[in-house]
Amino acid sequence: MTTYYRIYAKFDNQNQFKAIDVNQGYQVNNLIYASLLTELELQKFIEFAKEHKGYQLEARQVTTNKTIKINY
């Protein structure tokens, strides 16, 4: 099973972290638009983020304990 991560960012003028869309480079209000990264993609993003300062970043593991059934 693949583990996914979301990236959260907080700029100097913000009080809390918000999820970001890594491809577009902006914060999102709805998690459906937030990027999901695999561990390999996360490592690449960490290397990129080390070169770009001015904000704080957090990587949070996406977990679920639910089984979703779709009947059709």
C-alpha positions in Angstrom: 0.0 0.0 0.0 1.4 3.4 -1.0 1.7 6.1 1.6 0.7 9.6 0.6 1.6 13.0 2.1 0.2 16.5 1.9 2.3 19.5 2.1 1.2 22.4 4.4 2.7 25.9 4.3 2.6 28.9 6.6 3.9 32.3 5.5 5.3 34.9 7.9 2.0 36.8 8.1 -0.2 33.7 8.7 -1.2 32.1 12.0 -1.8 28.6 10.8 -0.7 26.1 8.1 -2.8 25.6 5.0 -2.5 22.8 2.4 -0.9 23.7 -0.9 -1.2 22.6 -4.5 2.5 21.8 -5.3 2.0 22.0 -9.1 0.4 25.5 -9.0 2.3 26.8 -6.0 -0.5 28.2 -4.0 -2.5 27.4 -0.8 -5.9 25.9 -1.1 -9.0 26.1 1.0 -10.4 22.7 0.0 -8.3 19.6 0.5 -9.6 18.1 -2.7 -7.3 20.5 -4.5 -4.2 19.8 -2.3 -1.4 17.7 -3.8 -0.9 14.2 -2.7 2.8 13.1 -2.8 4.3 9.7 -2.6 7.5 9.2 -0.5 9.7 9.6 -3.6 7.9 12.8 -4.7 8.1 14.0 -1.1 11.9 13.6 -1.0 12.2 15.5 -4.3 10.0 18.3 -2.9 12.1 18.5 0.3 15.2 19.1 -1.8 13.4 21.8 -3.7 12.1 23.4 -0.5 15.6 23.6 1.0 16.5 26.1 -1.7 13.4 28.3 -1.3 13.0 30.0 2.1 10.5 32.5 3.4 7.8 30.1 4.7 7.5 27.1 6.9 6.6 23.7 5.5 5.1 20.6 7.1 4.5 17.2 5.4 1.6 15.3 6.9 0.9 11.7 6.2 -2.6 11.0 4.8 -4.3 8.2 6.6 -7.6 6.5 6.4 -9.2 3.7 8.4 -12.3 3.5 6.3 -13.2 1.0 3.6 -15.3 2.5 0.9 -17.8 0.3 -0.9 -19.2 1.5 -4.3 -22.2 -0.4 -5.5 -23.2 -0.1 -9.1 
